[in-house]
Amino acid sequence: MALRVVPSVFRRCVSSFSSPTPQKTLFSTTSDIVVNALGTDRPGIVSDLTKSVTDLGGSVGDSHSTKLGADFSLTMLIHVPSNSAESLKASLHNMEGMSINCIDATPAVDSNLGTKSKGFTGNFRLDGDQLIDATPAVDSNLGTKSKGFTGNFRLDGADNLGLVHQVTSVLAKHRLSIDEMRTTEEDAPYGGATLFHVDGIVTLAPPLPKQFDPDAIAKELRDLGESMNCDVILEDQSGKKKRPNWIWENLA
């Protein structure tokens, strides 16, 4: 994977290496859990799920989520202190309106070397045999083609506990629905820190509230990013469509 470094973020990351205040809590024993979730789409669904992770001292690693008709599907790698792993699984399984499966993805430890061996293979499945109707609901007054809001949000910066939860909480507060989101983490080229990246698409169905202000939301996200040592950008992509590699073009 090609390394992507945003200059302003990199400068902040380098300057933070000498700071006496740690940016991320380190755990002596950490478990990795792959979460596969499916449920009816609603604003705040990612925020609620990641709150359970943050409350138990966990953090989000790689993930991908997408809207499927009227439903929302998410696959996420979570790092959590081992003594909280079972509590996290129980908390996630108790989420209303979600079918959630948790898979232990902690790499095996080589007893001779004392290091984590490389490689993991897991099977994903959904419990139960219920067929979920994914037909989008149609507003009889507006129809399905009425214009709403579509935005692309991006985050680049030093990894912090609760980062995904705080960003998605801002989106949920403004009733923005996450149609697609992916997160990745990678080692910084210097200093041994972890860089975290998020790309996502958010929408708000019509009619838009009179007080809806994308610029104000974008500023709120920028301010949040500044407080957490990262860059967060929200761009209005209404009237455009997404091509491969997250490139947007104007609709004809």
PELIN-V850047 format. One record per helix or strand. SS is the DSSP state (H for helix, E for strand). FROM is the first residue (numbers start at 1). TO is the last residue. If there is no record, write none. Layout:
ss	from	to
SS	FROM	TO
SS	FROM	TO
//
This chain:
ss	from	to
H	7	17
E	30	40
H	45	55
E	59	68
E	71	81
H	82	93
E	98	104
E	109	109
E	116	116
E	149	158
H	163	173
E	177	187
E	194	204
H	214	227
E	230	236
E	240	243
H	244	246
E	247	250
//
